[in-house]
Structures are given as structure tokens and as C-alpha cells.
């Protein structure tokens, strides 16, 4: 309010910026420590002598947002979380496995910051970090961040908001699960179902798992993902399975190594690594290089919506009925 009784509004942002790790990575300063020292009355000039910028750093924000659905905030439980650990990489996060993400707080879950001698090296390191960051359980923007970083316009340093508002969103909305994706889900589900059955059996030798004196053993799996249905037939053999889509494609999948949350599969000779979660007879969630997919089990004669319907209408976001 000035002497003429005219109001002026000035934003006072008296906090450390979300992007402060970028400054810290290229200067070696601890800005949080500096802020505390300022509050204690120390002179800022004494703490920042000979500040030198070294290299480049890029930060990506991992958020609980569905990039394929206009960035709608996501809610749910984090089923698996394992940040990437590498040299010249920093990850600030406040989440853990089993934590429930609600809509009552900011959607930011973690910040991934990569440093490199050049911008290009920092960009490539950040892409690798995103590909090796493991998170399952709710829609997030990890794959979206990776695609932005990989885009030639961003790589050339000419990206603007038009890149996000146009090309990316339209293409993301058109991404749909494929037969290959469904085959991976069925392979993980089949292995999990089989191991669970074996654990409950009494004195059954693992060597007998695929034994038959008749025609090849087969199992049927029905999945639905993004409103697309998959009708799959699985034929098991010693080292893996062959997946066929009714009246369509087929693929050979071999089990290289599997444990609780990670899987190494060989798909028609190509080895791929996945992070996954599967329960016997239930849904399968898996991720590969930042792309996460959830395949819901469908029981014959019922749609997914009919199976999970509670008779209630659920809003996609929190709110108040007035």
C-alpha cells in the first residue's frame, strides 16, 4: 500500500526452490545448510566465496499423475519402490513400499537429478536413471519424463511448452497394450501360479512340473488392460512357455531368472528385465524401462467392471458433494 492508498501485490517466495538440487550439483554448495546459517545470523557472502559452476545437471520430478489421462492425480498404494543408485546421480524422495498415496497432498513423490560434464551427458544419465527407477502400484509420470528427455527437440535444447501440450499428450493417449505386453503378463502370472501350487503340494518333484503322457499341457488366461481384452493360451515346457492369442500371434518366452519382484525373461531370443508384482489368481502389474502396465484377470462370463463393481459411483478425484 503506497502513500496514495494503491495496493500492489508482490509474490514473496521465502522457501528453497524445488529445483535447488540442480544448483547444488553444479556448485557443490549445500543450500539448505546455507539457509539455516542465514537464519542464525551469518553473512551469506562469507558462505558463498568463490562459487564456481561445474558441468550440467537436470532434474525430473516423479509425480503421482496419469500422463495419459490429462495428468489426473493418482491415488493408491506403492507396491514396490527401489530408486536407482549410480555415481553423479541424486534422488530425493519421501516414499516407501506400502505407503498410501492420497489426493490430499502434492503429487510429487521423488526428484531425480543427474549430473554430467555436458548437458548431453547429464540428459543420457537421467534417461538411464529413469529406466532403472523401480516403482509399482499406481499411475505415475516416469515413462512420460523419459519420452520427453529422449525427444530430439529436447535433446537439441529447443523444447517449449508446446512440445508437452501437443505432440506428447496426443501420442501418449494413443498408446495401447499389445499382444507382447499381455504375453509378458501371462508369463509372470503363470510362473507365480505354478510356484504357489508347487509350494502347497506335498513331495512333488519340480522335474514333474511339465511332464505329461498326452498332448502338451495348456492353460488359458484372460486379461483386460485399458479396456482391451486378451484371450491367451499357454503351453508350458521345461524352460518357459509358448503364448498364443486365439486366432492370432504366438511367442516363445523363457524364464531366465525370477524372484519376488524382478524377472529376466527371454522373448523370442531377446532378454528383457522387468519389475513386477503378481498374486496367484489375481492381477499382474509390471514395468519395463519406466513403462508400467496393469493387467486385470478376467473370469469367463464376466467383464472386469462386473467383477469389481461395488454398486457405487467413484469419482476420479476427491471433492465434496454440495
Residue pairs with C-beta under 8 A, 6 or more apart in sequence:
1 7
1 8
2 8
16 31
16 32
16 35
18 61
18 108
18 111
19 59
20 31
20 32
21 57
21 59
21 90
21 92
21 111
21 113
22 57
22 58
22 59
22 113
23 29
23 31
24 30
24 31
25 55
25 57
25 90
25 113
25 115
26 53
26 54
26 55
26 56
26 57
26 115
27 51
27 52
27 53
27 54
28 54
29 48
29 51
34 44
34 47
34 48
37 47
38 44
55 115
55 116
55 117
55 118
55 122
56 115
56 116
56 117
56 118
56 119
56 121
56 122
57 113
57 114
57 115
57 116
57 122
58 113
58 114
58 119
58 122
58 123
58 126
58 149
59 111
59 112
59 113
60 111
60 112
60 113
60 126
60 130
60 145
60 149
61 108
61 110
61 111
61 112
61 141
61 145
62 93
62 108
62 109
62 110
62 111
62 112
62 133
62 135
62 140
62 141
62 142
62 145
63 107
63 108
63 109
63 140
63 141
64 73
64 74
64 75
64 76
64 101
64 107
64 109
64 138
64 139
64 140
65 71
65 72
65 73
65 74
65 107
65 139
65 140
65 141
66 72
66 73
66 74
66 139
66 140
66 141
67 139
67 141
67 143
67 144
67 169
67 172
68 139
68 172
68 173
68 175
69 139
69 173
70 169
71 141
72 316
72 317
73 103
73 107
73 317
74 101
74 107
74 138
74 139
74 140
75 101
75 102
75 103
75 138
76 100
76 101
76 137
76 138
77 98
77 99
77 100
77 101
77 137
77 138
78 95
78 96
78 97
78 98
78 99
78 100
78 101
78 135
78 136
78 137
78 138
79 97
79 136
79 137
79 277
79 285
80 97
80 134
80 135
80 136
80 137
80 261
80 275
80 277
81 93
81 95
81 96
81 97
81 134
81 135
81 136
82 133
82 134
82 135
82 275
83 91
83 93
83 110
83 112
83 133
83 134
84 91
84 112
84 128
84 129
84 130
84 132
84 133
84 134
86 125
86 128
86 129
86 132
88 114
88 115
88 116
88 125
89 112
89 113
89 114
89 115
89 125
89 129
90 112
90 113
90 114
90 115
91 110
91 111
91 112
91 113
91 129
91 133
92 110
92 111
92 113
93 109
93 110
93 111
94 109
94 110
95 101
95 109
95 110
101 109
101 138
102 318
103 317
103 318
104 318
109 135
109 140
110 133
112 126
112 129
112 130
112 133
113 126
114 122
114 123
114 125
114 126
114 129
115 122
115 125
116 122
116 123
116 124
116 125
119 157
120 155
123 149
123 154
123 155
126 149
127 146
127 149
127 150
130 142
130 145
130 146
130 149
130 290
131 146
131 289
131 290
133 142
133 290
134 261
134 275
134 287
135 142
135 287
135 292
136 261
136 275
136 276
136 277
136 285
136 286
136 287
136 292
137 277
137 285
139 292
140 292
142 290
142 292
143 290
143 291
143 292
144 168
144 172
145 290
146 289
146 290
147 168
147 172
148 154
148 159
148 163
148 164
148 168
149 155
151 159
151 163
151 168
153 159
153 163
154 163
176 226
176 228
177 225
177 226
177 228
177 230
177 293
177 295
179 230
179 245
179 248
179 249
179 251
180 251
180 267
181 225
181 293
181 295
182 223
182 225
182 230
182 232
182 245
182 295
183 232
183 243
183 251
183 253
183 267
184 253
184 265
184 267
184 274
184 286
184 288
185 223
185 225
185 284
185 286
185 293
185 295
186 221
186 223
186 230
186 232
186 234
186 241
186 243
187 234
187 240
187 241
187 243
187 253
187 255
187 265
188 263
188 274
188 276
188 278
188 284
188 286
189 221
189 278
189 284
189 295
189 297
190 219
190 221
190 234
190 236
190 241
191 255
191 258
191 263
192 278
192 279
192 280
192 284
193 280
193 281
194 209
194 236
196 280
197 280
198 204
198 206
198 209
209 236
210 217
210 236
210 237
210 238
216 235
216 236
216 237
217 235
217 236
218 233
218 234
218 235
218 236
219 233
219 234
219 236
220 231
220 232
220 233
220 234
221 230
221 232
221 233
221 234
221 297
222 229
222 230
222 231
222 232
222 297
222 298
222 299
222 300
223 229
223 230
223 232
223 284
223 295
223 296
223 297
223 298
224 230
224 295
224 296
224 298
224 303
224 304
225 293
225 294
225 295
225 296
229 298
230 245
230 295
231 245
231 246
232 243
232 244
232 245
232 246
233 243
233 244
233 245
233 246
234 241
234 242
234 243
234 244
235 241
235 242
235 244
239 254
239 255
240 252
240 253
240 254
240 255
240 265
240 266
241 252
241 253
242 250
242 251
242 252
242 253
243 250
243 251
243 253
244 250
251 267
251 268
252 267
252 268
253 265
253 266
253 267
254 265
254 266
255 263
255 265
256 264
256 265
256 266
256 271
257 263
257 264
258 264
261 275
261 276
261 277
262 273
262 274
262 275
262 276
263 273
263 274
263 275
263 276
263 286
264 271
264 272
264 273
264 274
265 271
265 272
265 274
266 272
272 288
273 288
274 286
274 287
274 288
275 286
275 287
275 288
276 284
276 285
276 286
276 287
277 284
277 285
277 286
278 284
278 285
278 286
281 297
282 297
283 294
283 295
283 296
283 297
284 294
284 295
284 297
285 292
285 293
285 294
285 295
286 292
286 293
287 293
296 304
296 308
298 304
298 307
299 307
